[in-house]
Amino acid sequence: MQTLPAASVGGPHARTPRVWGWVLLAPMLLWLVLFVIVPTLILVIYSFCSRDDLGRVVFDFTFDNYARVFDPIYLRVLGRSLGFAALTTVLCVVIGYPVAWFIARQREAVRNRLLLLVMIPFWTSFLIRTYAWITILKSEGLLNGLLLSAGVIPEPLKLLYTPVAVVIGLVYAYLPFMILPIYGSAEKLDNTLVEAAHDLGAGPLRAFSEVIIPLTKPGIAAGVLLVFVPAIGMFAITDLMGGAKVPMIGNVIQNQFSKASNWPFGAALGVIFTLLFIIAYAFIQRRAARSSHS
């Protein structure tokens, strides 16, 4: 039986789906160019500028802004930001994984209701939710009131405007971003693989560590990326719940563009922050690739 050449299959309109594919992608590509690529290029250009005696931005291609980034003061702020982001990510994994696994193992009707509960915080303003936590954590707030009434503590705890309050705010803000990707991986996991592990003699802990965790690693990796990088640059929570006493790199960048009006240095910090995102993404992708080949 004679076969037709591949080029003739589909006739003269064989390439139409490919053209329409680019047409469908055009809005997203336009959005990326206008709101990601162009702003990033502007940021990079500003990072090599300086200010004259009048405070005006002058392009003279200097590396002074990047040299200033490595000042011990800013390195401590960057280290603190990485530490808070790492702690937030670990807590989100520890809290979010059991929640995501439990939701994924439920019937569809129950699963949808539980997912709705996870999404409810997004229905209200971020600032309203943050101020709600301020009300809960302040000395005369709900938490101290309950502990005092129960006789657990003799006097109110100082929680607000402390690193503890910042971590609580960060975990609360980013926990759904950890739960949802892990849920996506856990929901697709074939339960017969877990049952097979038990049939072969694996206990609950071994089945969890050698079967469940490896199969849900893509969701964990996505959740880590969605939590870790934004947590580094968060400044609203550190201002409101930390009382500006626990400055992070996001606060420094915001101050350079607002109060200090030093846009070139703020741009250099922004470029460094973008590089941190790229490094984190490349590291997670490399680990995921190694896991898939092993």
Steps between C-alpha positions, in 0.01 A plus 500: 500500500643836395540759772471872447796727570489664842493846345187421300301373797237755591529692171604863467358594842715250693697781673191697602488363859859614553417853384188510715710378791718811474188714470364352823836553671527861381318660800720314748818583306396866482436501873843346566675756281318804643491406868798266549772544238477878454485581876792263561708672231417841651603367841833374363571831324421701815729275705801628303404866549597745772367824648649844450528772764136598442378144550421445133565159343796502261597206279877455526527118509637460849526188716492702823142399574586130482810555712282667762267198504785301658532741789479299828180685596314390190652152509355457850160616374526257207603216733208581729263500202628162383468361853142619544408374153658159567325468838169603343545243222582217743200581719273520196619156385457349847152648542384492139601147399270314744215738410552449126529122541185482712301706247626291206386175667139614550195445282453756225214685672693528829818584311338795326368640828839470667672670207245779532606548862863529389404764242274708730787727624547623142146638506602778738760773474855413600516810721176407678638153576826649626321747727290212630821327612612825665174499697557137600866537604505837676531515880125562544413268212302181470788257555629664817144538627431128461830399661444737792143379551618138501773581751773376265705822528520751788543803272454577128763365263685746278438344161427792272792685340734207551664247263242245616218723372680540167533122458134449593396759243719351227381144563138610502543698177679229302360174642232464226776530237658191652181301551362536147802370299553210741129419475532493121772233523337304780162491325659337192691240704387145428398351835573150374873583514472572872301179550764307307771640727304380805449157341877474447562557870556874517372666812315834502819702551694321226210517255470871571871574456573271203172505306279795590767770538684418172172493304388835642838674463383713202230655718743556786750664265234729354379592848853576620556728202166678551572560869875549535563766236204733580569465874849644448363821351193542722495842669136566598488231770836602647382862515157430647563198724870556562463872566790569258727348767586197287598650162533263207633554151153597378485782757842629392400501132174679579681765706754563223225571250285706741666666798865501388414570132809302402359319201833366364587324827143373536522367144827320580335336801208403275735341248669300778156388619413389144824304482409328827171393340682364193750311717225353716299398193805341332590312821148362544477401132836325520397307809172404333685380188737289711206349688322408177812326361578312820 
